[in-house]
Amino acid sequence: MLALMRFVSERTIMPRWRNLATEDVIEKSQNELVTIADREAEEFLAEALAKLAPDVPIVGEEAAHADSSVLDRLSGPCWIVDPIDGTHNYAHGRTPFGIMVALADGGEAIAGWIYDPVKDRFCHARRGEGAFVNGGRIVARPTGSEPPVAAISVIFLDEARRESVNSHVAPHYRVVETPRCAAEQYPRLVLGENDVSFFERTLAWDHAAGVLFLNEAGGKVCRPDGSAYRVDEIERTGMIGAASPSLWDGLAALYAKL
């Protein structure tokens, strides 16, 4: 998988980074951009994965945006592809951004891969086999900061919920902004850069690989009520991630007050 992700990056993604024409960037919905690189990278990844496992359907972010019936595939065996996670950063010539691919079955991720083409950092995990960064096994570690570091974004919150977060959650942490990129946020929770984070939107392509990676590393990420994340719960929102189960418990108690 690393060879494939590197190839797509070198062929399609990196040559267009900071080299996009105006017409190469489209606002597909409010606060949501897509670029020609997203579409070309997804097409290439889908073609390659179809050759690798012809009987496994593919759920790509852009394909699902064009045809919502693609989401019906999430309950069975499927590949889940985010060709450029962090498109907003990518489109503005910034970092971070990355490629995320997961293999799921029965609504749960069983393998996941996250590649940062700028750092050449490769994170992967398989269910029950642990998490790895650049081939070395990794165990999630808290920052050791007091108060803990919370990566919180209010971009997709309405005004009332934003005020509630600022009142009930923020005072208990050293709050930092999220990178607007799940392909970076999940590694930050494992690598001792952030302690906790929560996500309102939980789309499969943004979270399937990251949830598996963080949980396999010994951190904890699941729904606020403690139930496991499922990729086929399309309309469900809200998820908490943390570098340790105890840190998760602390944020979950505060999140329940929102």
TIGUMAR-267545 format. One record per residue (C-alpha): chain; x, y, z; residue number from 1; residue in one letter. Coordinates in nm, 2 decimals, always signed. Layout:
// residues N
<r A <X Y Z> NUM a>,
...
This chain:
// residues 258
<r A <+0.00 +0.00 +0.00> 1 m>,
<r A <+0.29 +0.24 +0.07> 2 l>,
<r A <+0.42 +0.20 -0.28> 3 a>,
<r A <+0.08 +0.28 -0.42> 4 l>,
<r A <+0.03 +0.58 -0.21> 5 m>,
<r A <+0.37 +0.72 -0.28> 6 r>,
<r A <+0.31 +0.67 -0.66> 7 f>,
<r A <-0.02 +0.85 -0.65> 8 v>,
<r A <+0.14 +1.13 -0.46> 9 s>,
<r A <+0.44 +1.17 -0.70> 10 e>,
<r A <+0.22 +1.13 -1.01> 11 r>,
<r A <-0.08 +1.34 -0.92> 12 t>,
<r A <-0.08 +1.52 -0.59> 13 i>,
<r A <+0.25 +1.68 -0.53> 14 m>,
<r A <+0.30 +1.81 -0.89> 15 p>,
<r A <-0.02 +2.02 -0.84> 16 r>,
<r A <+0.04 +2.13 -0.49> 17 w>,
<r A <+0.09 +2.51 -0.50> 18 r>,
<r A <+0.04 +2.49 -0.87> 19 n>,
<r A <-0.34 +2.48 -0.91> 20 l>,
<r A <-0.52 +2.71 -1.16> 21 a>,
<r A <-0.84 +2.88 -1.04> 22 t>,
<r A <-1.05 +2.64 -1.25> 23 e>,
<r A <-0.88 +2.34 -1.08> 24 d>,
<r A <-1.05 +2.42 -0.74> 25 v>,
<r A <-1.43 +2.39 -0.70> 26 i>,
<r A <-1.64 +2.46 -0.39> 27 e>,
<r A <-1.86 +2.15 -0.39> 28 k>,
<r A <-2.05 +2.26 -0.08> 29 s>,
<r A <-2.01 +2.52 +0.19> 30 q>,
<r A <-1.66 +2.51 +0.34> 31 n>,
<r A <-1.59 +2.20 +0.12> 32 e>,
<r A <-1.34 +2.22 -0.17> 33 l>,
<r A <-1.24 +1.97 -0.43> 34 v>,
<r A <-0.95 +1.99 -0.67> 35 t>,
<r A <-0.86 +1.82 -0.99> 36 i>,
<r A <-0.59 +1.64 -0.79> 37 a>,
<r A <-0.86 +1.49 -0.56> 38 d>,
<r A <-1.05 +1.35 -0.85> 39 r>,
<r A <-0.76 +1.22 -1.05> 40 e>,
<r A <-0.60 +1.06 -0.74> 41 a>,
<r A <-0.93 +0.89 -0.64> 42 e>,
<r A <-0.97 +0.75 -0.99> 43 e>,
<r A <-0.62 +0.61 -0.99> 44 f>,
<r A <-0.65 +0.46 -0.64> 45 l>,
<r A <-0.99 +0.31 -0.73> 46 a>,
<r A <-0.85 +0.15 -1.04> 47 e>,
<r A <-0.55 +0.01 -0.86> 48 a>,
<r A <-0.75 -0.13 -0.56> 49 l>,
<r A <-1.00 -0.29 -0.80> 50 a>,
<r A <-0.71 -0.48 -0.96> 51 k>,
<r A <-0.58 -0.58 -0.62> 52 l>,
<r A <-0.92 -0.71 -0.50> 53 a>,
<r A <-1.17 -0.72 -0.79> 54 p>,
<r A <-1.46 -0.84 -0.58> 55 d>,
<r A <-1.43 -0.56 -0.31> 56 v>,
<r A <-1.64 -0.25 -0.40> 57 p>,
<r A <-1.49 +0.10 -0.35> 58 i>,
<r A <-1.63 +0.39 -0.16> 59 v>,
<r A <-1.45 +0.70 -0.26> 60 g>,
<r A <-1.52 +1.05 -0.12> 61 e>,
<r A <-1.57 +1.21 -0.46> 62 e>,
<r A <-1.76 +0.92 -0.60> 63 a>,
<r A <-2.00 +0.93 -0.30> 64 a>,
<r A <-2.05 +1.30 -0.34> 65 h>,
<r A <-2.15 +1.25 -0.71> 66 a>,
<r A <-2.37 +0.95 -0.63> 67 d>,
<r A <-2.50 +0.89 -0.28> 68 s>,
<r A <-2.59 +0.53 -0.35> 69 s>,
<r A <-2.22 +0.45 -0.33> 70 v>,
<r A <-2.26 +0.48 +0.05> 71 l>,
<r A <-2.48 +0.16 +0.05> 72 d>,
<r A <-2.15 -0.03 +0.00> 73 r>,
<r A <-2.03 +0.06 +0.35> 74 l>,
<r A <-2.21 -0.22 +0.53> 75 s>,
<r A <-2.02 -0.50 +0.35> 76 g>,
<r A <-1.66 -0.56 +0.24> 77 p>,
<r A <-1.53 -0.24 +0.09> 78 c>,
<r A <-1.23 -0.01 +0.03> 79 w>,
<r A <-1.28 +0.34 +0.17> 80 i>,
<r A <-1.07 +0.61 +0.00> 81 v>,
<r A <-1.00 +0.97 +0.08> 82 d>,
<r A <-0.76 +1.08 -0.20> 83 p>,
<r A <-0.66 +1.40 -0.04> 84 i>,
<r A <-0.77 +1.45 +0.32> 85 d>,
<r A <-0.72 +1.81 +0.41> 86 g>,
<r A <-0.82 +1.94 +0.07> 87 t>,
<r A <-0.88 +2.29 +0.21> 88 h>,
<r A <-0.51 +2.31 +0.32> 89 n>,
<r A <-0.39 +2.15 -0.01> 90 y>,
<r A <-0.60 +2.39 -0.22> 91 a>,
<r A <-0.45 +2.69 -0.04> 92 h>,
<r A <-0.09 +2.57 -0.07> 93 g>,
<r A <-0.06 +2.47 +0.29> 94 r>,
<r A <+0.00 +2.16 +0.49> 95 t>,
<r A <-0.10 +1.92 +0.63> 96 p>,
<r A <-0.28 +1.69 +0.39> 97 f>,
<r A <-0.26 +1.32 +0.32> 98 g>,
<r A <-0.41 +1.01 +0.17> 99 i>,
<r A <-0.63 +0.78 +0.37> 100 m>,
<r A <-0.74 +0.43 +0.27> 101 v>,
<r A <-0.92 +0.17 +0.48> 102 a>,
<r A <-1.05 -0.18 +0.42> 103 l>,
<r A <-1.38 -0.24 +0.60> 104 a>,
<r A <-1.61 -0.53 +0.65> 105 d>,
<r A <-1.94 -0.56 +0.84> 106 g>,
<r A <-1.94 -0.18 +0.90> 107 g>,
<r A <-1.60 -0.18 +1.08> 108 e>,
<r A <-1.25 -0.10 +0.96> 109 a>,
<r A <-1.01 -0.40 +0.96> 110 i>,
<r A <-0.71 -0.23 +0.81> 111 a>,
<r A <-0.61 +0.13 +0.75> 112 g>,
<r A <-0.33 +0.33 +0.59> 113 w>,
<r A <-0.25 +0.70 +0.63> 114 i>,
<r A <+0.02 +0.87 +0.42> 115 y>,
<r A <+0.16 +1.22 +0.45> 116 d>,
<r A <+0.34 +1.29 +0.12> 117 p>,
<r A <+0.52 +1.60 +0.25> 118 v>,
<r A <+0.67 +1.42 +0.56> 119 k>,
<r A <+0.68 +1.08 +0.38> 120 d>,
<r A <+0.52 +0.95 +0.70> 121 r>,
<r A <+0.33 +0.62 +0.67> 122 f>,
<r A <+0.09 +0.51 +0.94> 123 c>,
<r A <-0.09 +0.18 +0.92> 124 h>,
<r A <-0.28 -0.06 +1.14> 125 a>,
<r A <-0.46 -0.40 +1.12> 126 r>,
<r A <-0.73 -0.50 +1.36> 127 r>,
<r A <-0.57 -0.70 +1.64> 128 g>,
<r A <-0.22 -0.65 +1.52> 129 e>,
<r A <-0.12 -0.31 +1.65> 130 g>,
<r A <-0.03 +0.03 +1.49> 131 a>,
<r A <+0.28 +0.12 +1.30> 132 f>,
<r A <+0.46 +0.44 +1.19> 133 v>,
<r A <+0.71 +0.40 +0.91> 134 n>,
<r A <+0.73 +0.03 +0.98> 135 g>,
<r A <+0.79 +0.06 +1.36> 136 g>,
<r A <+0.53 -0.04 +1.61> 137 r>,
<r A <+0.39 +0.26 +1.80> 138 i>,
<r A <+0.21 +0.30 +2.13> 139 v>,
<r A <+0.00 +0.62 +2.19> 140 a>,
<r A <+0.15 +0.85 +2.44> 141 r>,
<r A <-0.01 +1.16 +2.61> 142 p>,
<r A <+0.17 +1.49 +2.59> 143 t>,
<r A <+0.23 +1.50 +2.97> 144 g>,
<r A <+0.10 +1.86 +2.97> 145 s>,
<r A <-0.11 +1.99 +3.25> 146 e>,
<r A <-0.38 +2.08 +3.16> 147 p>,
<r A <-0.40 +1.83 +2.87> 148 p>,
<r A <-0.38 +1.96 +2.52> 149 v>,
<r A <-0.72 +1.95 +2.34> 150 a>,
<r A <-0.74 +2.00 +1.96> 151 a>,
<r A <-1.09 +2.15 +1.91> 152 i>,
<r A <-1.24 +2.29 +1.59> 153 s>,
<r A <-1.57 +2.48 +1.60> 154 v>,
<r A <-1.58 +2.53 +1.22> 155 i>,
<r A <-1.88 +2.30 +1.17> 156 f>,
<r A <-2.07 +2.39 +1.49> 157 l>,
<r A <-2.36 +2.62 +1.51> 158 d>,
<r A <-2.33 +2.93 +1.73> 159 e>,
<r A <-2.51 +2.78 +2.04> 160 a>,
<r A <-2.30 +2.46 +2.03> 161 r>,
<r A <-1.98 +2.67 +1.98> 162 r>,
<r A <-2.06 +2.87 +2.29> 163 e>,
<r A <-2.13 +2.55 +2.49> 164 s>,
<r A <-1.79 +2.41 +2.39> 165 v>,
<r A <-1.62 +2.73 +2.50> 166 n>,
<r A <-1.80 +2.73 +2.83> 167 s>,
<r A <-1.80 +2.36 +2.93> 168 h>,
<r A <-1.50 +2.21 +2.76> 169 v>,
<r A <-1.23 +2.47 +2.67> 170 a>,
<r A <-1.16 +2.59 +3.03> 171 p>,
<r A <-1.03 +2.24 +3.13> 172 h>,
<r A <-0.77 +2.21 +2.86> 173 y>,
<r A <-0.50 +2.40 +2.67> 174 r>,
<r A <-0.69 +2.44 +2.35> 175 v>,
<r A <-0.52 +2.43 +2.01> 176 v>,
<r A <-0.67 +2.45 +1.67> 177 e>,
<r A <-0.71 +2.13 +1.47> 178 t>,
<r A <-0.52 +2.09 +1.15> 179 p>,
<r A <-0.83 +2.05 +0.94> 180 r>,
<r A <-0.69 +1.72 +0.84> 181 c>,
<r A <-0.78 +1.39 +1.00> 182 a>,
<r A <-0.48 +1.23 +0.83> 183 a>,
<r A <-0.27 +1.46 +1.07> 184 e>,
<r A <-0.50 +1.47 +1.37> 185 q>,
<r A <-0.50 +1.10 +1.44> 186 y>,
<r A <-0.12 +1.08 +1.43> 187 p>,
<r A <-0.10 +1.38 +1.66> 188 r>,
<r A <-0.31 +1.19 +1.92> 189 l>,
<r A <-0.07 +0.89 +1.90> 190 v>,
<r A <+0.26 +1.08 +1.88> 191 l>,
<r A <+0.23 +1.29 +2.19> 192 g>,
<r A <+0.13 +1.62 +2.03> 193 e>,
<r A <-0.23 +1.63 +2.13> 194 n>,
<r A <-0.41 +1.46 +2.42> 195 d>,
<r A <-0.78 +1.47 +2.32> 196 v>,
<r A <-1.00 +1.58 +2.03> 197 s>,
<r A <-1.35 +1.55 +1.93> 198 f>,
<r A <-1.51 +1.53 +1.59> 199 f>,
<r A <-1.86 +1.64 +1.49> 200 e>,
<r A <-1.87 +1.51 +1.14> 201 r>,
<r A <-1.76 +1.14 +1.12> 202 t>,
<r A <-1.76 +1.05 +0.75> 203 l>,
<r A <-1.61 +0.71 +0.67> 204 a>,
<r A <-1.33 +0.84 +0.45> 205 w>,
<r A <-1.22 +1.08 +0.71> 206 d>,
<r A <-1.22 +0.84 +1.01> 207 h>,
<r A <-1.21 +0.47 +0.91> 208 a>,
<r A <-0.83 +0.45 +0.89> 209 a>,
<r A <-0.77 +0.69 +1.18> 210 g>,
<r A <-1.00 +0.53 +1.43> 211 v>,
<r A <-0.84 +0.19 +1.37> 212 l>,
<r A <-0.49 +0.34 +1.40> 213 f>,
<r A <-0.55 +0.52 +1.73> 214 l>,
<r A <-0.73 +0.23 +1.89> 215 n>,
<r A <-0.47 -0.02 +1.78> 216 e>,
<r A <-0.20 +0.21 +1.92> 217 a>,
<r A <-0.37 +0.19 +2.27> 218 g>,
<r A <-0.55 +0.52 +2.26> 219 g>,
<r A <-0.93 +0.54 +2.25> 220 k>,
<r A <-1.17 +0.67 +2.00> 221 v>,
<r A <-1.54 +0.59 +1.98> 222 c>,
<r A <-1.88 +0.76 +2.01> 223 r>,
<r A <-1.94 +0.98 +2.31> 224 p>,
<r A <-2.17 +0.71 +2.46> 225 d>,
<r A <-1.89 +0.46 +2.44> 226 g>,
<r A <-2.02 +0.27 +2.14> 227 s>,
<r A <-1.78 +0.17 +1.86> 228 a>,
<r A <-1.75 +0.37 +1.55> 229 y>,
<r A <-1.91 +0.21 +1.25> 230 r>,
<r A <-1.84 +0.33 +0.89> 231 v>,
<r A <-2.19 +0.26 +0.78> 232 d>,
<r A <-2.36 +0.49 +1.03> 233 e>,
<r A <-2.38 +0.76 +0.77> 234 i>,
<r A <-2.60 +1.01 +0.94> 235 e>,
<r A <-2.45 +0.98 +1.29> 236 r>,
<r A <-2.23 +1.26 +1.43> 237 t>,
<r A <-2.00 +1.30 +1.72> 238 g>,
<r A <-1.69 +1.11 +1.82> 239 m>,
<r A <-1.42 +1.15 +2.09> 240 i>,
<r A <-1.05 +1.06 +2.04> 241 g>,
<r A <-0.78 +1.05 +2.31> 242 a>,
<r A <-0.42 +0.93 +2.36> 243 a>,
<r A <-0.54 +0.71 +2.65> 244 s>,
<r A <-0.86 +0.57 +2.79> 245 p>,
<r A <-0.84 +0.79 +3.10> 246 s>,
<r A <-0.81 +1.11 +2.89> 247 l>,
<r A <-1.10 +0.99 +2.69> 248 w>,
<r A <-1.31 +0.95 +3.00> 249 d>,
<r A <-1.23 +1.31 +3.11> 250 g>,
<r A <-1.34 +1.46 +2.78> 251 l>,
<r A <-1.65 +1.24 +2.75> 252 a>,
<r A <-1.77 +1.36 +3.09> 253 a>,
<r A <-1.75 +1.72 +2.97> 254 l>,
<r A <-1.89 +1.64 +2.63> 255 y>,
<r A <-2.20 +1.50 +2.79> 256 a>,
<r A <-2.28 +1.84 +2.92> 257 k>,
<r A <-2.29 +2.00 +2.58> 258 l>,
